[in-house]
Amino acid sequence: MRYSESDLPRTEETSESEESLRRENEELRRQLQSLRASSHTTSGVPGKLWRPSRLTIWALCLFLLMLLVIAFFAGYLPSHRRTLVIADEAHEREQLLPRVAVVRVTRSSHESTLQLPGNIQAITEAPLLARADGYVKERLVDIGDHVHAGQKLAVIEAPELDEQVRQAQAAVQQARAAVDQANANVQQGRTDLELARVTAKRYADLVGNGSVSVQESDQYQAQYKSKIAAVNALEQALAGQQSAVNAAQANVARLENMQGYRVVVAPFDGVITVRNVDAGALVSSGTTLLFRIAQIGTLRTYLNVPQTNASSVHVGDAASLTVSNLPGRTFSGAVARTANALDPASRTLLVEVHVPNRDRVLLPGMYAQVQLSTSRATPPLLIPSDALMISGAGTQVAVVKPNHRVHLQTIVIGRDYGDRIEVVNGVREGDTVVSDPGDILHEDTQVDPVPAKSKAAGR
């Protein structure tokens, strides 16, 4: 670059050198004028001027050259150097690359945890309803009582049922008497049948001898056939009466079973959670709820797992459960079963977790937080959450290529862990992305990448 003297900045040192040169020039002029005056005086010849010698002229030129060299080195060179330095610094600022913090895209661990809310329920729960109409004669348990299978819980007094049993037993006796009568009729019919058979055979033999007419023989043959039909009818009537006896006996057995339901017993080991009746209360068969019993030695918790995580939950996966009213305590369990289908309304998978409850501190109906531990064959990719760029083009990240140029890549995100986010599609493991791109980065921007501070490991 070329610079003129007018373009150079005036410094204090340059001003002093110019002032000294000006004074020396003035001094030289005065000396020349004095020499001219002295030459006029010494020569006495008017009009003849003094001329300096060649040596004097060379001395003056050399002196002036020295002054110029001194002024050049003292003023121009330092000013020129400073100008060049300022220009270089400005050029460097123009060419300076933006420095960005970058991280590498990594995969999450094979072990994953998923925390979801759940509702605790008893492993087995059943309502106990009255099976007999009557009054509660005796109530033997109350809410909160632990009972065993077969234990008596209440007794119902049902006089109408007892009367029905007696009536049914009397009907059985009547049906049996009718069977005996039908059996006697069958015996009588069989006797008449045998007599008709013998008579018909005898007349058939006499017809061959010509002792009786054919008409008389045919008459007795018809009587024999009529007796056969009568015996068959009597046997059918006997079978009908026998069926009536069986029906009456079955009715007696039903009513006797209903009498057995007057005593209400526990169907399994558990705790009484609901008690709706007291002694003397009127109960109706099939409608009155007497008790509700629950088995709480093992509890089950239902979870709704989102669709994105449904494929990673399997039967047997470990689970841990915490409740807000028991801080610091964790209860271990396992996935017992899944629905193997998503709810079309919520797009979630129903999962059942079984949790042992030996000390009975967990209660049915509690709200809990359940953490599932699952294993993944192909862990998802993870990036820092502050690496996302949300714009009209969608969700993007700034990927730094090997030539240090930026490429804005559109991605599909998965689960959000807060400080880290899963990437389903768009980047590959080992890619370098800008940790906090801001608004200065655009497509094909050249940057100076530096490693960002390490963050917590992926989930």
C-alpha positions in Angstrom: 0.0 0.0 0.0 1.1 3.6 -0.7 0.6 6.4 1.7 1.2 10.1 1.0 2.4 12.5 3.7 -1.0 14.1 4.0 -2.5 10.6 4.8 0.0 10.0 7.7 -1.1 10.9 11.2 0.7 13.9 12.6 2.5 13.0 15.8 4.3 15.1 18.3 7.6 13.7 17.2 7.0 14.7 13.6 6.0 18.2 14.5 9.2 18.7 16.6 11.4 17.5 13.7 9.7 19.9 11.2 10.1 22.8 13.5 13.8 22.1 13.9 14.2 21.9 10.1 12.3 25.2 9.7 14.6 26.9 12.2 17.7 25.6 10.5 16.5 26.8 7.1 15.9 30.3 8.5 19.4 30.2 10.0 20.9 29.2 6.6 19.0 32.1 4.9 20.4 34.6 7.4 23.9 33.3 6.9 23.5 33.5 3.1 22.3 37.1 3.4 25.2 38.0 5.7 27.7 36.4 3.3 26.2 38.4 0.4 26.5 41.6 2.4 30.1 40.9 3.4 31.0 40.1 -0.2 29.7 43.5 -1.3 31.7 45.2 1.4 35.0 43.4 0.8 35.1 43.6 -3.0 34.2 47.3 -3.1 33.1 46.6 -6.5 29.4 47.2 -6.9 27.4 44.6 -8.7 29.9 41.8 -8.1 28.3 39.1 -5.9 30.0 36.6 -3.6 29.7 33.0 -4.9 30.2 30.1 -2.5 32.8 27.5 -3.3 32.0 24.0 -4.5 33.0 22.6 -1.2 30.5 24.8 0.6 27.7 23.8 -1.7 28.5 20.1 -1.2 28.6 20.7 2.5 25.3 22.4 2.5 23.7 19.6 0.3 25.1 17.0 2.6 23.8 18.8 5.6 20.3 19.1 4.0 20.4 15.4 3.0 21.3 14.4 6.6 18.4 16.5 7.9 16.0 14.7 5.4 17.3 11.3 6.5 16.9 12.2 10.2 13.4 13.4 9.5 12.5 10.2 7.6 13.7 7.8 10.3 12.4 9.9 13.1 9.0 10.8 11.8 7.8 8.9 8.7 8.9 5.3 9.5 7.3 5.1 13.0 4.2 6.7 11.6 4.1 4.3 8.7 4.6 1.3 11.0 1.8 2.3 13.2 -0.5 2.8 10.2 0.4 -0.7 8.9 -0.3 -2.2 12.4 -3.7 -0.5 12.6 -4.6 -1.7 9.1 -3.5 -5.3 9.9 -5.5 -5.3 13.1 -8.6 -4.1 11.2 -8.1 -6.8 8.6 -7.7 -9.5 11.2 -10.9 -8.4 12.9 -12.7 -8.6 9.6 -11.3 -12.0 8.9 -11.8 -13.4 12.5 -14.0 -16.6 12.6 -16.8 -16.9 15.1 -15.7 -19.3 17.9 -18.4 -21.8 18.9 -18.6 -24.5 21.5 -19.3 -28.0 20.0 -20.2 -31.4 21.3 -20.2 -34.8 19.7 -23.4 -36.8 19.2 -23.3 -39.8 21.5 -25.6 -42.8 22.2 -27.4 -43.2 25.5 -26.6 -46.2 27.8 -28.2 -49.6 27.1 -30.0 -49.3 30.5 -32.8 -46.8 30.5 -35.1 -45.6 33.3 -38.7 -44.3 32.8 -40.6 -42.6 35.6 -44.4 -42.6 35.4 -47.3 -42.0 37.9 -49.4 -45.0 38.9 -52.4 -46.1 41.0 -51.9 -48.8 43.6 -54.6 -51.4 43.8 -55.0 -54.7 45.7 -53.8 -57.8 43.9 -57.3 -59.4 44.5 -60.4 -57.5 45.6 -64.0 -58.8 45.8 -67.4 -57.4 47.0 -69.4 -59.8 49.2 -73.1 -59.6 48.5 -76.0 -61.3 50.3 -77.2 -64.5 48.6 -80.2 -64.9 50.9 -83.1 -62.6 51.8 -83.4 -61.9 55.5 -82.0 -60.0 58.4 -78.4 -59.8 59.6 -78.4 -61.9 62.8 -74.8 -61.4 63.6 -71.8 -59.4 62.2 -68.5 -60.7 63.3 -65.9 -58.4 61.6 -65.4 -54.7 60.8 -63.3 -52.5 58.5 -59.6 -53.0 58.8 -59.9 -56.6 60.2 -57.5 -59.1 58.7 -59.4 -62.3 57.9 -58.5 -65.8 56.6 -60.1 -67.9 53.9 -63.3 -69.6 55.2 -63.6 -67.3 58.2 -67.1 -66.5 59.2 -68.0 -62.8 58.7 -71.7 -62.6 59.3 -74.9 -64.7 59.8 -78.2 -64.0 58.1 -81.5 -65.1 59.6 -83.9 -66.1 56.8 -87.2 -67.7 58.1 -88.8 -67.5 54.7 -86.0 -69.6 53.2 -86.4 -72.2 55.9 -90.1 -72.5 55.1 -89.3 -72.8 51.4 -87.0 -75.7 52.2 -89.7 -77.5 54.1 -92.2 -77.0 51.3 -89.7 -78.4 48.8 -89.0 -81.4 51.0 -92.8 -82.0 51.1 -93.0 -81.7 47.3 -90.3 -84.4 47.1 -92.4 -86.7 49.2 -95.4 -86.1 47.0 -93.4 -86.8 43.9 -92.1 -90.0 45.4 -95.7 -91.1 46.2 -96.7 -90.4 42.6 -93.8 -92.5 41.4 -95.0 -95.4 43.6 -98.5 -95.1 42.2 -97.2 -95.0 38.6 -95.0 -98.0 39.3 -98.1 -100.0 40.6 -100.0 -99.0 37.5 -97.1 -100.3 35.4 -97.2 -103.6 37.2 -101.0 -103.9 36.7 -100.6 -103.0 33.0 -98.0 -105.6 32.5 -100.2 -108.3 34.2 -103.1 -107.4 31.9 -100.7 -107.5 28.9 -99.6 -111.0 29.8 -103.3 -112.2 30.0 -104.1 -110.6 26.7 -101.1 -112.2 25.1 -102.1 -115.7 26.3 -105.7 -115.2 25.2 -104.7 -114.0 21.7 -102.3 -117.0 21.3 -105.0 -119.5 22.4 -107.6 -118.1 19.9 -105.0 -118.1 17.1 -104.6 -121.8 17.7 -108.3 -122.5 17.8 -108.8 -120.7 14.5 -106.5 -123.3 12.9 -108.8 -126.1 14.2 -111.9 -124.4 13.1 -113.2 -124.2 16.7 -113.7 -120.4 16.6 -114.1 -117.9 13.9 -111.4 -115.7 12.6 -113.3 -112.6 13.7 -113.1 -113.6 17.4 -109.3 -114.3 17.0 -108.7 -110.9 15.5 -110.6 -109.3 18.3 -108.3 -110.8 20.9 -105.3 -110.0 18.8 -106.3 -106.3 18.9 -106.8 -106.4 22.6 -103.3 -107.7 23.0 -101.8 -104.9 21.0 -103.9 -102.4 23.0 -102.5 -103.7 26.2 -99.0 -103.3 24.9 -99.6 -99.6 24.1 -101.2 -99.2 27.6 -98.1 -100.6 29.3 -95.8 -98.3 27.3 -97.9 -95.3 28.4 -97.7 -96.4 32.0 -94.0 -96.8 31.8 -93.7 -93.3 30.3 -95.8 -91.9 33.1 -93.5 -93.7 35.6 -90.5 -92.0 34.0 -92.2 -88.6 34.2 -93.0 -89.1 37.9 -89.4 -90.1 38.5 -88.2 -86.9 36.8 -90.6 -84.9 39.0 -89.0 -86.5 42.0 -85.5 -85.5 40.7 -86.7 -81.9 40.1 -88.1 -81.7 43.6 -84.9 -83.1 45.1 -82.9 -80.5 43.1 -85.1 -77.7 44.4 -84.5 -79.0 47.9 -80.7 -79.0 47.3 -80.8 -75.4 45.9 -82.7 -74.2 48.9 -80.4 -76.0 51.2 -77.4 -74.3 49.5 -79.2 -71.0 49.9 -79.4 -71.8 53.6 -75.7 -72.3 53.5 -75.3 -68.7 52.2 -76.9 -67.4 55.4 -73.4 -67.7 56.8 -71.1 -65.3 55.0 -67.4 -66.4 54.9 -64.2 -64.9 53.5 -63.3 -66.2 50.1 -59.5 -65.6 50.6 -57.0 -64.1 53.0 -57.3 -60.4 53.1 -58.5 -57.3 54.9 -62.0 -55.9 55.2 -62.0 -52.5 53.4 -65.8 -51.9 53.3 -68.6 -52.8 55.8 -72.1 -51.7 54.9 -74.4 -53.5 57.3 -75.0 -53.9 61.0 -77.0 -56.5 63.0 -80.7 -56.4 62.2 -80.2 -54.8 58.7 -82.6 -56.2 56.0 -80.6 -57.7 53.1 -81.7 -58.8 49.6 -80.2 -61.5 47.6 -77.8 -60.3 45.0 -78.3 -56.6 45.6 -77.1 -55.8 49.2 -73.3 -55.2 49.5 -72.3 -56.6 52.9 -68.4 -56.3 52.8 -65.5 -55.7 50.5 -62.4 -57.7 51.0 -58.9 -57.0 49.5 -55.7 -59.0 49.4 -52.8 -56.6 50.1 -49.9 -58.9 50.7 -49.0 -58.1 47.1 -50.2 -54.9 45.4 -50.4 -54.1 41.8 -49.9 -50.7 40.2 -51.2 -49.7 36.8 -49.1 -47.5 34.5 -49.8 -45.9 31.2 -46.6 -46.0 29.1 -46.4 -43.6 26.1 -46.2 -45.1 22.7 -42.5 -44.0 22.2 -41.5 -46.2 25.2 -44.0 -49.1 24.8 -41.7 -51.3 22.8 -39.0 -51.1 25.5 -41.2 -52.4 28.4 -41.2 -56.2 28.9 -42.6 -58.6 31.4 -40.1 -59.2 34.2 -38.4 -55.7 33.9 -37.4 -54.4 37.3 -39.4 -51.5 38.8 -39.2 -49.3 41.9 -42.0 -47.5 43.6 -42.1 -44.4 45.8 -45.0 -42.7 47.6 -45.1 -39.1 48.8 -46.2 -40.0 52.4 -43.2 -42.4 52.9 -40.2 -40.2 52.0 -36.9 -42.0 51.6 -38.5 -45.4 51.1 -38.3 -47.4 47.9 -40.3 -50.5 47.2 -39.1 -53.0 44.6 -41.3 -54.8 42.1 -41.5 -56.1 38.6 -43.6 -55.8 35.5 -46.2 -58.6 35.7 -48.0 -58.1 32.5 -48.8 -55.7 29.7 -52.0 -55.1 27.7 -50.0 -55.9 24.4 -52.2 -53.1 22.8 -52.3 -49.4 22.9 -55.3 -47.4 24.1 -56.5 -45.7 20.9 -57.7 -42.7 22.9 -54.4 -41.9 24.7 -51.9 -44.0 22.6 -50.5 -45.5 25.8 -49.7 -49.1 26.9 -51.3 -50.3 30.1 -48.7 -52.0 32.3 -49.2 -53.9 35.5 -46.4 -53.9 38.1 -46.5 -56.2 41.2 -45.0 -54.9 44.4 -44.6 -57.1 47.6 -46.2 -55.5 50.6 -45.2 -57.7 53.5 -45.2 -55.0 56.2 -48.6 -53.7 54.9 -47.4 -50.0 54.7 -48.7 -49.6 51.2 -52.4 -49.2 50.9 -54.7 -49.7 47.9 -55.7 -46.5 46.3 -52.4 -44.7 46.9 -50.8 -42.5 44.2 -47.2 -43.5 43.5 -44.3 -42.7 41.2 -43.0 -45.9 39.5 -39.5 -46.0 37.9 -39.1 -48.7 35.3 -35.6 -50.1 34.4 -35.5 -51.3 30.8 -32.8 -52.5 28.5 -32.4 -51.3 24.9 -30.7 -53.1 22.1 -30.1 -49.9 20.1 -29.9 -46.9 22.5 -31.0 -43.6 21.0 -28.7 -40.7 20.1 -28.4 -37.8 22.5 -27.7 -34.1 22.0 -27.7 -31.1 24.5 -31.1 -29.5 24.7 -29.6 -26.0 24.0 -28.3 -27.2 20.6 -31.8 -27.1 19.2 -32.7 -24.4 16.7 -36.5 -23.8 16.3 -37.5 -21.9 13.2 -39.9 -22.0 10.3 -37.9 -24.7 8.7 -38.6 -27.0 11.7 -36.4 -28.3 14.5 -32.7 -28.1 13.4 -29.2 -28.4 14.8 -26.0 -26.8 13.5 -23.7 -29.6 12.4 -20.0 -28.6 12.0 -18.4 -30.4 9.0 -14.7 -31.4 8.8 -14.0 -28.2 6.9 -15.4 -26.2 9.8 -18.4 -25.0 7.9 -21.9 -25.2 9.4 -24.8 -27.2 8.0 -28.3 -26.7 9.4 -29.7 -30.2 9.7 -33.4 -30.9 10.3 -33.9 -33.6 13.0 -36.7 -35.6 14.6 -36.6 -35.5 18.4 -37.8 -38.2 20.9 -37.8 -38.1 24.7 -36.8 -34.9 26.5 -34.6 -35.4 29.6 -34.3 -31.7 30.4 -30.6 -31.1 29.7 -30.5 -33.7 26.9 -32.8 -34.8 24.1 -33.1 -38.0 22.2 -32.7 -37.7 18.4 -34.7 -40.2 16.4 -33.5 -39.2 12.9 -31.3 -36.5 11.3 -27.8 -37.0 12.8 -25.4 -39.9 13.2 -23.3 -41.0 16.1 -20.0 -39.0 16.2 -21.4 -35.9 14.4 -20.3 -32.6 15.8 -23.0 -30.1 16.7 -22.9 -26.6 18.0 -23.9 -26.5 21.7 -25.4 -23.1 21.7 -25.8 -21.8 18.2 -27.6 -18.5 18.8 -28.6 -16.4 15.9 -25.2 -15.8 14.2 -25.0 -19.1 12.5 -26.3 -19.7 9.0 -25.9 -22.3 6.3 -22.3 -22.7 5.2 -20.9 -20.3 7.9 -17.3 -21.0 8.6 -16.6 -21.2 12.4 -13.8 -21.9 14.8 -15.0 -25.0 16.8 -13.8 -25.5 20.4 -14.9 -28.5 22.7 -17.7 -27.5 25.0 -17.7 -28.4 28.7 -18.7 -32.0 29.4 -22.3 -32.5 30.6 -24.0 -35.3 32.5 -24.0 -38.7 30.9 -27.0 -39.7 28.9 -29.9 -41.6 30.5 
